[in-house]
Amino acid sequence: MGKVFKGIGIGLSEEVLRELDAFAATKGVSRAEAIRASIAVGLPLLNLGIALNAERALTILEHTQLALSLLVERQYPEDVNELIDMALRNVREYHA
């Protein structure tokens, strides 16, 4: 038996609704599922007291990844392909 959801009323700005609908469309999910996904990601951070600037966090992650990739490619070129394969496996296993 699947999860049972309880409907609630919520008011959102037109801008947020446009963003939710765009997200839902790109992911092929309903507006309700987009809201549930947003809450599932955001609520744990809020409970930890973390205010996350997503653009800054992603920039830091991307910069760190690129810097590390450059170092590995220069110092351990024979390991590059194996590391990429391992990274892809981890993404599929832990972030699907």
N, C-alpha and C positions, 0 to 999 in steps of 0.2 A: 504494500500500500504506500502511495506517495505522500509527500508532505501536504498538510492541510494549511492553507493560508487564510488568514483573517483579513478582510478588507478594512481599510482605514481611510479617512478623509485627510487630504493634505493639500495645501496651497503652495504653488511654485510660480516664480516669475516666468514670463514668456521666454526670456533668454534661456533659463534653465530647462524649460520644456523643449525648446528647440535643440539644445545640446543633448538632452536625453533621447529625443526622437532620432537625432542624427546617429548617436551611439547605437541605439537599438537597430536602426536600419543597417548600419555597417556590420553589425554582429548577427543580424537575422533573428532578433528576439523581440518580444513585446516591450512596450513601455514599462509595464510592471516588472518584467524580468530585469530591465536596465536599472530600475530603481533598486530592486533587491540586490543586484550586483554592486551597485554603488554603496549601498549600506554595508554589505558584506566586507568590502574593502575598507571603507572609511571608519566604521564604528570601532573596530579593534584599535585603530590608531588613536581615535578620540579617547577611548578608554585608557590608553597608555599616556594620555596627555601630550600626544605628538601632533603638532600642526605641521603638515607636510606641504612644502612648495614643490609640486610635482615637476614643474619645468626645471627647477634647480636640481632636484634629486636625479632626474633622468640625465641632465647634462653632466653631473658628476659621475654617474654610472658609466655613461658613454665615454667620457674622457678617460676614466680609469681603465676601462676595457681597451680602448685604443692604445693607451700608453703601455699597458701590459702586453698586448699583442705585438707591438713594435719591439719591445724588449725580447720577447720569446722568439720572434722571427729572426732577430739579429743574432742572439746568443745560442739558440737551440733550434735551428731551422728544421732539423730532422724530426722534431716533435710537434710541429705546427699542425699537421693534418690530424694526428691522433687527438690533440687537444680540442680541435674543432669538433671532431666526432663525439668526444666525451661531453662537450658543452651542449651539443644538440640532444644527446641522450638525456642529460640532466633536465634540460628545458622540457622535453616531452614527459619525463617522469614526474617532475615536481611542479610544473607550471602549466599543465594542459588544462 
